[in-house]
Amino acid sequence: MVERGTGRRGGGGSLLIGLALLVAVVIGAIYLFNQDGREDAKADATGKAADKIGDAARDVGDAAKSAANRIQ
């Protein structure tokens, strides 16, 4: 008769669950880092648009001053 050890032998299910959790955490971290990058890009685009609007308003103001000076 062959006697085998009395220790626990698992089927590897807990290893697969642990691996799945690790993969989920990595995917979540990548998603969050990408979201942060998107927010930065949106903020940069908004800032550039605001700068362009400010420049256009300044040009309109200069044109109005020039027109007012010509009328006087």
WOQUITA-V590587 format. One record per residue. N is the residue number from 1. NEAR is the number of other ideal C-beta (glycine too) atoms within 8 Angstrom. D_LAST is the distance of its C-alpha to the last C-alpha in Angstrom with 2 decimals. Layout:
# WOQUITA-V590587
{{N	NEAR	D_LAST} {N	NEAR	D_LAST}}
This chain:
# WOQUITA-V590587
{{1	2	117.61} {2	3	114.21} {3	3	112.36} {4	4	108.63} {5	3	106.41} {6	3	105.65} {7	4	101.99} {8	3	99.09} {9	4	98.06} {10	7	94.76} {11	4	93.63} {12	6	90.32} {13	7	88.36} {14	7	86.85} {15	8	85.78} {16	8	84.00} {17	8	82.28} {18	8	81.16} {19	8	79.85} {20	8	77.96} {21	8	76.37} {22	8	75.36} {23	8	73.75} {24	8	71.88} {25	8	70.55} {26	8	69.39} {27	8	67.64} {28	8	65.98} {29	8	64.77} {30	8	63.33} {31	8	61.55} {32	8	60.02} {33	8	58.88} {34	8	57.24} {35	8	55.50} {36	8	54.06} {37	8	52.80} {38	8	51.18} {39	8	49.42} {40	8	48.11} {41	8	46.87} {42	8	45.13} {43	8	43.47} {44	8	42.33} {45	8	40.94} {46	8	39.12} {47	8	37.64} {48	8	36.48} {49	8	34.92} {50	8	33.09} {51	8	31.81} {52	8	30.54} {53	8	28.81} {54	8	27.20} {55	8	26.05} {56	8	24.64} {57	8	22.78} {58	8	21.33} {59	8	20.24} {60	8	18.57} {61	8	16.77} {62	8	15.62} {63	8	14.49} {64	8	12.54} {65	8	10.80} {66	8	10.21} {67	8	8.91} {68	8	6.50} {69	7	5.37} {70	6	5.52} {71	5	3.80} {72	4	0.00}}
